[in-house]
Amino acid sequence: MRRGAFIGVIIGLISLWGGLDLQAQDEAQAILQNLGTNFDKLEKFQVDANVKVDVEFIKIKDRLIKIRFEKPDKFTFDSEGLALLPKNGMQMEYLTLIGKGYTSIMAGQEDVAGVRTKIIKVIPEVENEDIILAQMWIDPVANRIVKMKTYTKKSGSYLIEFSYKNHPFNLPDQIVVTFDISALTLPAKMMSEFQPQAEKVKEGPQQAKVIVQYSNYRVN
């Protein structure tokens, strides 16, 4: 199915489920534009990140890495052994996702950790975009994303939960990325060394978590 047709099917199904209220869609667009306006001022940043991978069947040491971002969508990572770490969520996809063409659909509201959020589905319109659909829980008062469920072509789906302190441009203080263990790619040599434990993966879907704590932001 062509991507344009796929987008049409999604919009059609959502229309059948809840109806596309034009006023609600205008609200979704306005919320995303506010986020985009904030991020438009962000030209580049560098940040230290402590990365913890929580996987039941294998132990991976915490790693301290440096992440660099340059507009519009260039991320670089400095760390030994970074190949062992899943990149989903660590590239802060939301920074660039809403800067590209998309269709947005309001999907209600929900309280998350005591914050009343607006739920918006975002469908990228870029043909070569890996992300097929992103559902964002956005705090419209603080103008930041609280939670994001992302569906991709290559890496399945994953959930990102955000925590904030007083960092510039509403950049997160911590993210927690949760995903199916099958989306975590490890080198064959390491898998063979932990084969008895790795067999657990075959028993059924299991969740893994990546916890990223950010510090020492240096922006623009």
Beta strands, then each sheet from edge to edge (+ up, - down):
strand 1: 44-54
strand 2: 63-70
strand 3: 74-78
strand 4: 102-112
strand 5: 115-124
strand 6: 131-139
strand 7: 144-152
strand 8: 157-163
strand 9: 174-180
strand 10: 207-219
sheet 1: 3+ 2- 1+ 10- 9+ 8- 7+ 6- 5+ 4-
end
